[in-house]
Amino acid sequence: MIKLYYLPGAASLAPHGCLEETEAEYELVRVVREDGIPVDPPNYLEIQPRGQVPALVDGDIVTYESAAVCMYLSERFPQANLAPTTDLAGRAAWYRWHVYLTNTVQADFMNVFAPGRSLDSEAGKSELEAGARARLRATGEWLEAELAQAGGFLVGGEFSSADLFLAMLTRWGRRLDSPWWDAPNLGAHYRRVIERPSMQRVYQQQELED
Ligand SMILES: N[C@@H](CCC(=O)N[C@@H](CS)C(=O)NCC(=O)O)C(=O)O
């Protein structure tokens, strides 16, 4: 059976949403960490060598990186319609959103939440975090404008795994000075995604309140 390794609200949230959308059978495994080191399951570093979540095990296939897991599940379960399959332009947009959201936007969130991952010096960490906060403010405004054109969902107005990924980041953006979900279009997109039965189940299983 497929296993998804997770922590509540973490980068495993969008992959968990994808799994619920597929209606596949899977096991959700919470990773226990002590002093930043995963201790349970005891072999977790063999699955995800950096010890981070998410990781996905599907038979002999082991993969991680949240965007990659979302894209893998979209291909693995085409009947879930998590990605455009026949429309090449739609597919291009779907790739673009996943890559941009993970390599640019998610990276900035990491520099806000864990600047020490990239730098040791306190001054350097503050500078890194301040720069990332400023970029995320501008990114939120840009996303707000993009969503105004988008027709409800990111890729061709149709729900896809990219929307699950953006909703995860919008939730992280609640901790910014101007919470992302207070912006009309980002807020409406977030609610549209988390009101899906799949995400309601995810929030219940992860015991998330917002
Ligand atoms: N680029 C990775 C980042 C994963 C990541 O940073 N996960 C966090 C939770 S959101 C984590 O496991 N943090 C613990 C750590 O880095 O030690 C992905 O998207 O999967």
The ligand as a Gaussian input file, in Angstrom:
#p B3LYP/6-31G(d) Opt

LIG

0 1
 N       11.706000      21.158000      -0.773000
 C       11.179000      20.216000       0.187000
 C       11.121000      20.900000       1.548000
 C       10.558000      19.979000       2.589000
 C       10.596000      20.632000       3.959000
 O       11.303000      21.603000       4.206000
 N        9.839000      20.052000       4.868000
 C        9.822000      20.595000       6.195000
 C        8.433000      20.724000       6.723000
 S        7.550000      21.936000       5.816000
 C       10.608000      19.707000       7.111000
 O       10.545000      18.496000       7.005000
 N       11.352000      20.347000       7.990000
 C       12.196000      19.688000       8.899000
 C       13.651000      19.909000       8.585000
 O       13.972000      20.522000       7.570000
 O       14.465000      19.442000       9.367000
 C        9.798000      19.754000      -0.258000
 O        9.069000      20.547000      -0.837000
 O        9.466000      18.587000      -0.035000

